[in-house]
Amino acid sequence: METSSLELVVEHLEKALKVLSSVGIEDERLMSRYVEYRVALELSRRGHKVQLLNERSDKSADIYIPDTKIRVEVKSGKFVYGFSCASFGRGSQIKEGKFDYCVFVPYDKSYRIKEFLVFERSELTEVAEKPREKCVRFRYTNPCVLFRCDSYEDLKSIFNYYGEQPLEIEEELHKHPEKFKDAWDKIVQSSRSETN
């Protein structure tokens, strides 16, 4: 999809979300689709040709970069009670290598994106290997989650409450957010090395 088309789609989805928010309607499905287009737009602006799910037959990840065969999974989560989560179900997407990179996009109750967090799949291995049934809403179907809080202290507080420990990747994310926040170069550099 061309950058100009993605810009148009993103603009119209933002308007729809703004109207929904103004009348008090929450639509997390629309928000998750908006976030996919928004991530695709960010990648396109950085010189990638991108394909979204409805543009191709391979559905293993949300975005595909055909020139380099890079698959990008997009996760979104609303900040509620001081945290947001990227949900990986029972971890099969990570374990089975269904994507190469993941962009996690937390957003607030007014549908405003808080940040873009970019991970290599290998950085998320622990999420799949250590399901946490005590601190998730759907413990049998969705125990593999990555938590994002406003601060490291908030992260520790949540896990103290549940009697669990944060994952090492969560510790790293909260102590060194600059390694993940807007880290689009992870994908750009990978693309360059693939084409050389």
KAJOWO-V236038 format. One record per helix or strand of 3 or more residues. SS is the DSSP state (H for helix, E for strand). FROM is the first residue (numbers start at 0). TO is the last residue. If there is no record, write none. Layout:
# KAJOWO-V236038
ss->SS from->FROM to->TO
ss->SS from->FROM to->TO
This chain:
# KAJOWO-V236038
ss->H from->2 to->21
ss->H from->27 to->44
ss->H from->52 to->54
ss->E from->62 to->64
ss->E from->69 to->77
ss->E from->82 to->86
ss->H from->91 to->94
ss->E from->100 to->106
ss->E from->116 to->119
ss->H from->120 to->128
ss->E from->144 to->148
ss->H from->151 to->161
ss->H from->167 to->174
ss->H from->176 to->178
ss->H from->184 to->194
